[in-house]
Amino acid sequence: MPDTQHMVTRAAPAIADLNGRHDLYGLVHKALRMAQCQMLVRLGNFDYVHGNVSGLVSDLRGLLVLGAGHIGHEEAHIHGALEAKAPGGTAVLDAQHGGHRAQFAAIEALLGQLEMAEASARAAIGRRLYLSYTRFVAEDFEHMLEEETVTAPLLWSLFDDDGLRAIEGAIVGSLPPEKVIQFMGLMIPAANRDERFRLLAGMKAKAPKEAFTAVLEMAARPTLPPEDMADLERRLALSQVVPN
């Protein structure tokens, strides 16, 4: 039996309804949670003695780069706008981001060890890597929950939806095309059918045709089951305006 005297129970955060407001964090956080959970499972069942270590290392490094880029975009665009209207409003988030960066460095050090290790030493390094990544995921889940339950309502109180979409547009506009495809390749399969339709319908209405086609063919089609892709294409073919 667990020692319940040393277990800490935290109060569940209040979860405000969207009430039609623009969800600045929702889809990108769904994408990150999906990718992190998939990687965590992979690290847990990977054969570190006989498996393709280079492929695992490359994929996890790519995910760390994506995560570092994500928090950098938040700081540059969301935190800057929030601090201008509510000084000190990002102090907790900035501290959490600093913790993430320290964890990224520690995980990268383990990846370097794994690359250089003899086969007989990889299992021990792999266990440290798995547990270190588990800690990061646990803390990042707490962090994303903080953003969606505390920061999002604060943003709603300070900005209208046009202002929030402008912040989001500035983030997307700062990304090179290959990063847009990479993020969309996670966001689209992580979203439900209605969410991905609204996302792609908005892009269809506002983005250059070439950019929309690239996302459809390089991010949606390779990641969706055939029935989901058919549903998306049917809805997009019928859409004439961006849905509310």
NORKAHU-V348732 format. One record per run of one state. SS is the DSSP state (A for helix, B for strand, O for the rest). FROM is the first residue (numbers start at 1). TO is the last residue. Records with the same first field share a line. If there is no record, write none. Layout:
SS->FROM-TO / FROM-TO
This chain:
O->1-3 / 7-25 / 46-52 / 86-90 / 117-118 / 159-160 / 174-176 / 191-192 / 207-208 / 221-225 / 239-244
A->4-6 / 26-45 / 53-85 / 91-116 / 119-158 / 161-173 / 177-190 / 193-206 / 209-220 / 226-238
